[in-house]
Amino acid sequence: MSTIATSSASGLTIFKHFKDLEDPRIERTKKHLLLDIIALAICAVISGADGWEDIEAYGKDKHEWLRGFLKLPNGIPSHDTISRVFRRLNPRGFQDCFLLWIESLNSALGLKLIAIDGKTARHSFDGKSGKSALHLVSAWSVENHLTLGQVAVDSKSNEITAIPELLKILDVHGAIVTIDAMGCQKNIAAEIVEGGGDYILAVKENQPTLYAAIERHFQDIDKGSLPCVAIRTHVTHDLAHGRVEERQFVMSAIPEEMSDKKKEWHGSKSIGKVISLTTRNGIETSEARYYICSLKPSVKRFGEAVRGHWGIENSCHWVLDMTFDEDQSRIRMDHGTENFALLRRLALSLIKQDNSPESVRRRRKRAGWNDSRLLNILKGRT
């Protein structure tokens, strides 16, 4: 069994990226190797584990197979040991190792559209200690379904400070970065442009003068008050879950009357509007959203980017809640919450590289049932 596993695992490269991770334990407590614990946790979470006890149970059931490529000098660590290691592990160091693996994929895949968005792990709060629920601001490669980095904050309002920290981690050169209204800040726009990227920032009332100027411009266009203004439009239609959705994308170069805004928002070249018309049970609702962009007016590119950003809810956040049970997780102590969140995102990124048409839930199950399938997922495209 071990010989077969060793042979099958010969193409594994992901674990090498964690070999320099700093061990938080003192020497006399190192009964189990840190790399073994990390590798066990990654394998287990891919295969359906949603907590420390699950990781221990997976390890015991797969002990003989795991010995084919892990050392495991003292067998499978207990869930208490696994928990203690991840609670003490430096999240930034753990993430840096994860990003080394991501970088090995970047050169092969390229990253064109990066969506930055926040998500709260709702049951990660601890009322006794006064610890609030963990809120993570993550960067997601839309085309390649990869988590590119995350920064933890203690509330959604702190996304404004977290996004610049996240941008320091990312290489945005040549990419389009999309951010919702919370991240619509002048310094964030400048940092993206200075990093060689472009931005599409949602604009709401938290930028009142900018919002009013964009809204007024498109209203004047709708009224026919600006007949000479060049605009570009694109319309899409979707039918899903019993509702019909029509989206009208409109884009314009920044008008002369907004020249002061153009100077304030570094690199800005265009503004956009998206009207969403949804019909369900014969009732139609509409919603308008506004954007400021560093792109030259290209409405199809704008539409693809905006739709890609919305897709993070279905491709990442919804999957983490419904398939990885993140919203119900009660892991709360020390760095354990943040590190387990990164384990989920690492597992999701790996699973998404598998081109199987099956759902993520089914792919997780099959990885747990079929060791060869798991090894193929672990190998990714590295």
Contacts in CASP RR format, 6 or more apart in sequence:
PFRMAT RR
TARGET T0000
AUTHOR 0000-0000-0000
METHOD contacts of the structure
MODEL  1
MSTIATSSASGLTIFKHFKDLEDPRIERTKKHLLLDIIALAICAVISGAD
GWEDIEAYGKDKHEWLRGFLKLPNGIPSHDTISRVFRRLNPRGFQDCFLL
WIESLNSALGLKLIAIDGKTARHSFDGKSGKSALHLVSAWSVENHLTLGQ
VAVDSKSNEITAIPELLKILDVHGAIVTIDAMGCQKNIAAEIVEGGGDYI
LAVKENQPTLYAAIERHFQDIDKGSLPCVAIRTHVTHDLAHGRVEERQFV
MSAIPEEMSDKKKEWHGSKSIGKVISLTTRNGIETSEARYYICSLKPSVK
RFGEAVRGHWGIENSCHWVLDMTFDEDQSRIRMDHGTENFALLRRLALSL
IKQDNSPESVRRRRKRAGWNDSRLLNILKGRT
1 64 0 8 1.000
1 65 0 8 1.000
1 68 0 8 1.000
2 64 0 8 1.000
2 65 0 8 1.000
2 67 0 8 1.000
2 68 0 8 1.000
3 68 0 8 1.000
5 65 0 8 1.000
5 66 0 8 1.000
5 67 0 8 1.000
5 68 0 8 1.000
5 69 0 8 1.000
5 371 0 8 1.000
6 68 0 8 1.000
6 69 0 8 1.000
8 371 0 8 1.000
8 372 0 8 1.000
8 375 0 8 1.000
9 68 0 8 1.000
9 69 0 8 1.000
9 375 0 8 1.000
11 379 0 8 1.000
12 69 0 8 1.000
12 375 0 8 1.000
12 378 0 8 1.000
12 379 0 8 1.000
13 104 0 8 1.000
13 379 0 8 1.000
13 382 0 8 1.000
14 42 0 8 1.000
14 101 0 8 1.000
14 350 0 8 1.000
14 378 0 8 1.000
14 379 0 8 1.000
14 380 0 8 1.000
14 382 0 8 1.000
15 35 0 8 1.000
15 38 0 8 1.000
15 39 0 8 1.000
17 97 0 8 1.000
17 98 0 8 1.000
17 100 0 8 1.000
17 101 0 8 1.000
17 104 0 8 1.000
18 35 0 8 1.000
18 38 0 8 1.000
18 39 0 8 1.000
18 97 0 8 1.000
19 35 0 8 1.000
20 97 0 8 1.000
21 34 0 8 1.000
21 35 0 8 1.000
21 38 0 8 1.000
21 89 0 8 1.000
21 93 0 8 1.000
21 94 0 8 1.000
21 97 0 8 1.000
22 90 0 8 1.000
22 93 0 8 1.000
23 30 0 8 1.000
23 34 0 8 1.000
24 85 0 8 1.000
24 88 0 8 1.000
24 89 0 8 1.000
24 90 0 8 1.000
25 34 0 8 1.000
25 85 0 8 1.000
25 88 0 8 1.000
31 74 0 8 1.000
31 77 0 8 1.000
31 81 0 8 1.000
32 72 0 8 1.000
32 73 0 8 1.000
32 74 0 8 1.000
32 75 0 8 1.000
32 77 0 8 1.000
32 81 0 8 1.000
33 70 0 8 1.000
33 71 0 8 1.000
33 72 0 8 1.000
33 73 0 8 1.000
34 85 0 8 1.000
35 70 0 8 1.000
36 70 0 8 1.000
36 71 0 8 1.000
36 72 0 8 1.000
36 77 0 8 1.000
37 77 0 8 1.000
37 81 0 8 1.000
37 82 0 8 1.000
37 85 0 8 1.000
39 69 0 8 1.000
39 70 0 8 1.000
40 55 0 8 1.000
40 58 0 8 1.000
40 59 0 8 1.000
40 66 0 8 1.000
40 70 0 8 1.000
40 76 0 8 1.000
40 77 0 8 1.000
40 82 0 8 1.000
41 49 0 8 1.000
41 55 0 8 1.000
41 82 0 8 1.000
41 86 0 8 1.000
41 343 0 8 1.000
42 343 0 8 1.000
42 346 0 8 1.000
42 347 0 8 1.000
42 350 0 8 1.000
42 378 0 8 1.000
43 58 0 8 1.000
43 62 0 8 1.000
43 66 0 8 1.000
43 374 0 8 1.000
43 378 0 8 1.000
44 54 0 8 1.000
44 55 0 8 1.000
44 58 0 8 1.000
44 59 0 8 1.000
45 55 0 8 1.000
45 324 0 8 1.000
45 343 0 8 1.000
45 344 0 8 1.000
45 346 0 8 1.000
45 347 0 8 1.000
46 347 0 8 1.000
46 350 0 8 1.000
46 351 0 8 1.000
46 364 0 8 1.000
46 367 0 8 1.000
46 368 0 8 1.000
46 374 0 8 1.000
46 377 0 8 1.000
46 378 0 8 1.000
47 58 0 8 1.000
47 364 0 8 1.000
47 367 0 8 1.000
47 368 0 8 1.000
47 374 0 8 1.000
48 54 0 8 1.000
48 58 0 8 1.000
48 364 0 8 1.000
48 365 0 8 1.000
48 367 0 8 1.000
48 368 0 8 1.000
49 55 0 8 1.000
49 57 0 8 1.000
49 58 0 8 1.000
50 324 0 8 1.000
50 325 0 8 1.000
50 329 0 8 1.000
51 79 0 8 1.000
51 329 0 8 1.000
51 331 0 8 1.000
51 340 0 8 1.000
52 79 0 8 1.000
52 80 0 8 1.000
52 82 0 8 1.000
52 83 0 8 1.000
52 86 0 8 1.000
52 331 0 8 1.000
53 79 0 8 1.000
55 79 0 8 1.000
55 82 0 8 1.000
56 76 0 8 1.000
56 77 0 8 1.000
56 78 0 8 1.000
56 79 0 8 1.000
56 82 0 8 1.000
58 368 0 8 1.000
59 66 0 8 1.000
59 76 0 8 1.000
60 76 0 8 1.000
62 371 0 8 1.000
63 72 0 8 1.000
63 75 0 8 1.000
63 76 0 8 1.000
65 371 0 8 1.000
66 72 0 8 1.000
66 76 0 8 1.000
77 85 0 8 1.000
83 333 0 8 1.000
83 336 0 8 1.000
86 335 0 8 1.000
86 336 0 8 1.000
86 339 0 8 1.000
86 340 0 8 1.000
87 333 0 8 1.000
87 334 0 8 1.000
87 335 0 8 1.000
87 336 0 8 1.000
87 339 0 8 1.000
88 334 0 8 1.000
88 335 0 8 1.000
89 335 0 8 1.000
89 336 0 8 1.000
89 339 0 8 1.000
90 335 0 8 1.000
91 152 0 8 1.000
91 335 0 8 1.000
91 338 0 8 1.000
91 339 0 8 1.000
91 342 0 8 1.000
94 339 0 8 1.000
94 342 0 8 1.000
95 149 0 8 1.000
95 150 0 8 1.000
95 169 0 8 1.000
95 342 0 8 1.000
98 149 0 8 1.000
98 342 0 8 1.000
98 346 0 8 1.000
99 148 0 8 1.000
99 149 0 8 1.000
99 169 0 8 1.000
101 346 0 8 1.000
101 382 0 8 1.000
102 146 0 8 1.000
102 147 0 8 1.000
102 148 0 8 1.000
102 149 0 8 1.000
102 349 0 8 1.000
104 382 0 8 1.000
105 144 0 8 1.000
105 146 0 8 1.000
105 353 0 8 1.000
105 380 0 8 1.000
105 381 0 8 1.000
105 382 0 8 1.000
106 171 0 8 1.000
108 381 0 8 1.000
109 141 0 8 1.000
109 143 0 8 1.000
109 144 0 8 1.000
109 146 0 8 1.000
109 381 0 8 1.000
110 144 0 8 1.000
111 141 0 8 1.000
111 143 0 8 1.000
111 144 0 8 1.000
111 146 0 8 1.000
111 148 0 8 1.000
111 171 0 8 1.000
111 175 0 8 1.000
112 142 0 8 1.000
112 143 0 8 1.000
112 174 0 8 1.000
112 175 0 8 1.000
112 176 0 8 1.000
113 141 0 8 1.000
113 142 0 8 1.000
113 143 0 8 1.000
113 175 0 8 1.000
113 176 0 8 1.000
113 178 0 8 1.000
113 304 0 8 1.000
113 305 0 8 1.000
113 308 0 8 1.000
114 139 0 8 1.000
114 140 0 8 1.000
114 141 0 8 1.000
114 142 0 8 1.000
114 148 0 8 1.000
114 170 0 8 1.000
114 172 0 8 1.000
114 175 0 8 1.000
114 176 0 8 1.000
114 177 0 8 1.000
114 178 0 8 1.000
115 139 0 8 1.000
115 140 0 8 1.000
115 142 0 8 1.000
115 177 0 8 1.000
115 178 0 8 1.000
115 179 0 8 1.000
115 308 0 8 1.000
115 309 0 8 1.000
115 311 0 8 1.000
115 312 0 8 1.000
116 137 0 8 1.000
116 138 0 8 1.000
116 139 0 8 1.000
116 140 0 8 1.000
116 163 0 8 1.000
116 166 0 8 1.000
116 177 0 8 1.000
116 178 0 8 1.000
116 179 0 8 1.000
116 183 0 8 1.000
117 137 0 8 1.000
117 138 0 8 1.000
117 140 0 8 1.000
117 179 0 8 1.000
117 180 0 8 1.000
117 309 0 8 1.000
117 312 0 8 1.000
117 313 0 8 1.000
117 317 0 8 1.000
118 135 0 8 1.000
118 136 0 8 1.000
118 137 0 8 1.000
118 138 0 8 1.000
118 156 0 8 1.000
118 159 0 8 1.000
119 135 0 8 1.000
119 136 0 8 1.000
119 138 0 8 1.000
119 317 0 8 1.000
119 320 0 8 1.000
120 133 0 8 1.000
120 134 0 8 1.000
120 135 0 8 1.000
120 136 0 8 1.000
120 156 0 8 1.000
121 133 0 8 1.000
121 134 0 8 1.000
121 135 0 8 1.000
121 136 0 8 1.000
121 326 0 8 1.000
121 327 0 8 1.000
121 329 0 8 1.000
121 337 0 8 1.000
121 341 0 8 1.000
122 133 0 8 1.000
122 327 0 8 1.000
123 133 0 8 1.000
123 327 0 8 1.000
123 328 0 8 1.000
123 329 0 8 1.000
123 330 0 8 1.000
124 133 0 8 1.000
124 134 0 8 1.000
124 329 0 8 1.000
124 330 0 8 1.000
124 331 0 8 1.000
124 332 0 8 1.000
124 337 0 8 1.000
125 131 0 8 1.000
125 132 0 8 1.000
125 133 0 8 1.000
125 332 0 8 1.000
126 332 0 8 1.000
126 333 0 8 1.000
131 332 0 8 1.000
132 154 0 8 1.000
132 155 0 8 1.000
134 152 0 8 1.000
134 154 0 8 1.000
134 337 0 8 1.000
134 338 0 8 1.000
134 341 0 8 1.000
135 152 0 8 1.000
135 153 0 8 1.000
135 154 0 8 1.000
135 155 0 8 1.000
135 156 0 8 1.000
135 158 0 8 1.000
135 159 0 8 1.000
136 150 0 8 1.000
136 151 0 8 1.000
136 152 0 8 1.000
136 153 0 8 1.000
136 338 0 8 1.000
136 341 0 8 1.000
137 150 0 8 1.000
137 151 0 8 1.000
137 152 0 8 1.000
137 153 0 8 1.000
137 159 0 8 1.000
137 162 0 8 1.000
137 163 0 8 1.000
137 166 0 8 1.000
138 147 0 8 1.000
138 148 0 8 1.000
138 149 0 8 1.000
138 150 0 8 1.000
138 166 0 8 1.000
138 316 0 8 1.000
138 345 0 8 1.000
139 147 0 8 1.000
139 148 0 8 1.000
139 149 0 8 1.000
139 150 0 8 1.000
139 166 0 8 1.000
139 169 0 8 1.000
139 170 0 8 1.000
140 146 0 8 1.000
140 147 0 8 1.000
140 148 0 8 1.000
140 312 0 8 1.000
140 315 0 8 1.000
140 316 0 8 1.000
141 147 0 8 1.000
141 148 0 8 1.000
142 308 0 8 1.000
142 309 0 8 1.000
142 311 0 8 1.000
142 312 0 8 1.000
142 315 0 8 1.000
144 352 0 8 1.000
144 353 0 8 1.000
145 315 0 8 1.000
145 316 0 8 1.000
145 348 0 8 1.000
145 349 0 8 1.000
145 352 0 8 1.000
145 353 0 8 1.000
146 349 0 8 1.000
146 352 0 8 1.000
146 353 0 8 1.000
147 316 0 8 1.000
147 342 0 8 1.000
147 345 0 8 1.000
147 346 0 8 1.000
147 348 0 8 1.000
147 349 0 8 1.000
148 169 0 8 1.000
148 170 0 8 1.000
149 166 0 8 1.000
149 169 0 8 1.000
149 170 0 8 1.000
149 345 0 8 1.000
150 166 0 8 1.000
150 338 0 8 1.000
150 341 0 8 1.000
150 342 0 8 1.000
150 345 0 8 1.000
151 162 0 8 1.000
151 163 0 8 1.000
151 165 0 8 1.000
151 166 0 8 1.000
151 169 0 8 1.000
152 162 0 8 1.000
152 338 0 8 1.000
152 341 0 8 1.000
153 159 0 8 1.000
153 161 0 8 1.000
153 162 0 8 1.000
156 182 0 8 1.000
159 182 0 8 1.000
159 183 0 8 1.000
160 182 0 8 1.000
160 183 0 8 1.000
160 185 0 8 1.000
163 179 0 8 1.000
163 183 0 8 1.000
163 185 0 8 1.000
163 188 0 8 1.000
164 187 0 8 1.000
164 188 0 8 1.000
164 191 0 8 1.000
167 188 0 8 1.000
167 191 0 8 1.000
167 192 0 8 1.000
172 192 0 8 1.000
172 195 0 8 1.000
172 196 0 8 1.000
172 197 0 8 1.000
173 195 0 8 1.000
173 196 0 8 1.000
173 197 0 8 1.000
174 196 0 8 1.000
174 197 0 8 1.000
174 198 0 8 1.000
175 197 0 8 1.000
175 198 0 8 1.000
176 197 0 8 1.000
176 198 0 8 1.000
176 199 0 8 1.000
176 200 0 8 1.000
176 295 0 8 1.000
176 301 0 8 1.000
176 305 0 8 1.000
177 192 0 8 1.000
177 197 0 8 1.000
177 198 0 8 1.000
177 199 0 8 1.000
177 200 0 8 1.000
178 199 0 8 1.000
178 200 0 8 1.000
178 201 0 8 1.000
178 305 0 8 1.000
178 306 0 8 1.000
178 308 0 8 1.000
178 309 0 8 1.000
179 188 0 8 1.000
179 199 0 8 1.000
179 200 0 8 1.000
179 201 0 8 1.000
179 202 0 8 1.000
180 202 0 8 1.000
180 309 0 8 1.000
181 201 0 8 1.000
181 202 0 8 1.000
181 203 0 8 1.000
181 204 0 8 1.000
181 206 0 8 1.000
181 207 0 8 1.000
182 206 0 8 1.000
183 201 0 8 1.000
184 201 0 8 1.000
184 202 0 8 1.000
184 203 0 8 1.000
184 204 0 8 1.000
184 206 0 8 1.000
184 207 0 8 1.000
184 210 0 8 1.000
184 292 0 8 1.000
186 264 0 8 1.000
186 265 0 8 1.000
186 266 0 8 1.000
188 199 0 8 1.000
188 201 0 8 1.000
189 199 0 8 1.000
189 201 0 8 1.000
189 265 0 8 1.000
189 266 0 8 1.000
189 267 0 8 1.000
189 268 0 8 1.000
189 292 0 8 1.000
189 294 0 8 1.000
190 266 0 8 1.000
192 198 0 8 1.000
192 199 0 8 1.000
192 294 0 8 1.000
193 199 0 8 1.000
193 266 0 8 1.000
193 267 0 8 1.000
193 294 0 8 1.000
194 266 0 8 1.000
197 294 0 8 1.000
198 293 0 8 1.000
198 294 0 8 1.000
198 295 0 8 1.000
199 293 0 8 1.000
199 294 0 8 1.000
200 291 0 8 1.000
200 292 0 8 1.000
200 293 0 8 1.000
200 294 0 8 1.000
200 295 0 8 1.000
200 302 0 8 1.000
200 305 0 8 1.000
200 306 0 8 1.000
200 309 0 8 1.000
201 291 0 8 1.000
201 292 0 8 1.000
201 293 0 8 1.000
202 289 0 8 1.000
202 290 0 8 1.000
202 291 0 8 1.000
203 210 0 8 1.000
203 211 0 8 1.000
203 214 0 8 1.000
203 290 0 8 1.000
203 291 0 8 1.000
203 292 0 8 1.000
204 211 0 8 1.000
204 290 0 8 1.000
205 211 0 8 1.000
209 261 0 8 1.000
210 261 0 8 1.000
210 265 0 8 1.000
210 292 0 8 1.000
211 290 0 8 1.000
213 257 0 8 1.000
213 258 0 8 1.000
213 261 0 8 1.000
214 258 0 8 1.000
214 271 0 8 1.000
214 272 0 8 1.000
214 273 0 8 1.000
214 290 0 8 1.000
214 291 0 8 1.000
214 292 0 8 1.000
215 288 0 8 1.000
215 290 0 8 1.000
217 226 0 8 1.000
217 252 0 8 1.000
217 255 0 8 1.000
217 257 0 8 1.000
217 258 0 8 1.000
217 271 0 8 1.000
218 250 0 8 1.000
218 252 0 8 1.000
218 271 0 8 1.000
218 272 0 8 1.000
218 273 0 8 1.000
218 290 0 8 1.000
220 226 0 8 1.000
221 229 0 8 1.000
221 231 0 8 1.000
221 250 0 8 1.000
221 252 0 8 1.000
226 255 0 8 1.000
229 252 0 8 1.000
229 255 0 8 1.000
230 252 0 8 1.000
230 253 0 8 1.000
230 297 0 8 1.000
231 250 0 8 1.000
231 251 0 8 1.000
231 252 0 8 1.000
232 250 0 8 1.000
232 251 0 8 1.000
232 252 0 8 1.000
232 297 0 8 1.000
232 298 0 8 1.000
232 299 0 8 1.000
233 248 0 8 1.000
233 249 0 8 1.000
233 250 0 8 1.000
233 251 0 8 1.000
233 299 0 8 1.000
234 248 0 8 1.000
234 249 0 8 1.000
234 299 0 8 1.000
234 300 0 8 1.000
234 302 0 8 1.000
234 303 0 8 1.000
235 246 0 8 1.000
235 247 0 8 1.000
235 248 0 8 1.000
235 249 0 8 1.000
236 246 0 8 1.000
236 247 0 8 1.000
236 249 0 8 1.000
236 303 0 8 1.000
236 307 0 8 1.000
237 244 0 8 1.000
237 245 0 8 1.000
237 246 0 8 1.000
237 247 0 8 1.000
238 244 0 8 1.000
238 245 0 8 1.000
238 247 0 8 1.000
239 245 0 8 1.000
242 280 0 8 1.000
243 278 0 8 1.000
243 279 0 8 1.000
243 280 0 8 1.000
244 278 0 8 1.000
244 279 0 8 1.000
244 280 0 8 1.000
245 276 0 8 1.000
245 277 0 8 1.000
245 278 0 8 1.000
245 279 0 8 1.000
246 276 0 8 1.000
246 277 0 8 1.000
246 278 0 8 1.000
247 274 0 8 1.000
247 275 0 8 1.000
247 276 0 8 1.000
247 277 0 8 1.000
247 303 0 8 1.000
247 307 0 8 1.000
248 274 0 8 1.000
248 275 0 8 1.000
248 277 0 8 1.000
249 272 0 8 1.000
249 273 0 8 1.000
249 274 0 8 1.000
249 299 0 8 1.000
249 302 0 8 1.000
249 303 0 8 1.000
249 306 0 8 1.000
250 272 0 8 1.000
250 273 0 8 1.000
250 274 0 8 1.000
250 275 0 8 1.000
250 299 0 8 1.000
251 270 0 8 1.000
251 271 0 8 1.000
251 272 0 8 1.000
251 273 0 8 1.000
251 293 0 8 1.000
251 297 0 8 1.000
251 298 0 8 1.000
251 299 0 8 1.000
251 302 0 8 1.000
252 270 0 8 1.000
252 271 0 8 1.000
252 272 0 8 1.000
252 297 0 8 1.000
253 269 0 8 1.000
253 270 0 8 1.000
253 296 0 8 1.000
253 297 0 8 1.000
254 261 0 8 1.000
254 262 0 8 1.000
254 268 0 8 1.000
254 269 0 8 1.000
254 270 0 8 1.000
254 271 0 8 1.000
258 271 0 8 1.000
261 268 0 8 1.000
261 292 0 8 1.000
262 268 0 8 1.000
262 269 0 8 1.000
265 292 0 8 1.000
266 294 0 8 1.000
267 294 0 8 1.000
268 292 0 8 1.000
268 293 0 8 1.000
268 294 0 8 1.000
269 293 0 8 1.000
269 294 0 8 1.000
269 295 0 8 1.000
269 296 0 8 1.000
269 297 0 8 1.000
270 292 0 8 1.000
270 293 0 8 1.000
270 295 0 8 1.000
270 296 0 8 1.000
270 297 0 8 1.000
270 302 0 8 1.000
271 290 0 8 1.000
271 291 0 8 1.000
271 292 0 8 1.000
271 293 0 8 1.000
272 290 0 8 1.000
272 291 0 8 1.000
272 292 0 8 1.000
272 293 0 8 1.000
272 302 0 8 1.000
273 288 0 8 1.000
273 289 0 8 1.000
273 290 0 8 1.000
273 291 0 8 1.000
274 288 0 8 1.000
274 289 0 8 1.000
274 291 0 8 1.000
274 303 0 8 1.000
274 306 0 8 1.000
275 286 0 8 1.000
275 287 0 8 1.000
275 288 0 8 1.000
276 286 0 8 1.000
276 287 0 8 1.000
276 288 0 8 1.000
276 289 0 8 1.000
277 284 0 8 1.000
277 285 0 8 1.000
277 286 0 8 1.000
278 284 0 8 1.000
278 285 0 8 1.000
278 286 0 8 1.000
278 287 0 8 1.000
289 306 0 8 1.000
291 302 0 8 1.000
291 306 0 8 1.000
293 302 0 8 1.000
295 301 0 8 1.000
295 302 0 8 1.000
315 352 0 8 1.000
316 345 0 8 1.000
316 348 0 8 1.000
319 348 0 8 1.000
319 360 0 8 1.000
320 326 0 8 1.000
320 327 0 8 1.000
320 344 0 8 1.000
320 345 0 8 1.000
320 348 0 8 1.000
321 327 0 8 1.000
322 361 0 8 1.000
323 359 0 8 1.000
323 360 0 8 1.000
323 361 0 8 1.000
323 364 0 8 1.000
324 344 0 8 1.000
324 347 0 8 1.000
324 348 0 8 1.000
326 341 0 8 1.000
326 344 0 8 1.000
329 337 0 8 1.000
329 340 0 8 1.000
331 337 0 8 1.000
331 340 0 8 1.000
347 364 0 8 1.000
348 360 0 8 1.000
350 377 0 8 1.000
350 378 0 8 1.000
350 380 0 8 1.000
351 360 0 8 1.000
351 363 0 8 1.000
351 364 0 8 1.000
351 367 0 8 1.000
351 377 0 8 1.000
352 360 0 8 1.000
353 377 0 8 1.000
353 380 0 8 1.000
353 381 0 8 1.000
354 363 0 8 1.000
354 376 0 8 1.000
354 377 0 8 1.000
354 380 0 8 1.000
356 363 0 8 1.000
358 366 0 8 1.000
363 377 0 8 1.000
366 373 0 8 1.000
367 373 0 8 1.000
367 374 0 8 1.000
367 377 0 8 1.000
368 374 0 8 1.000
END
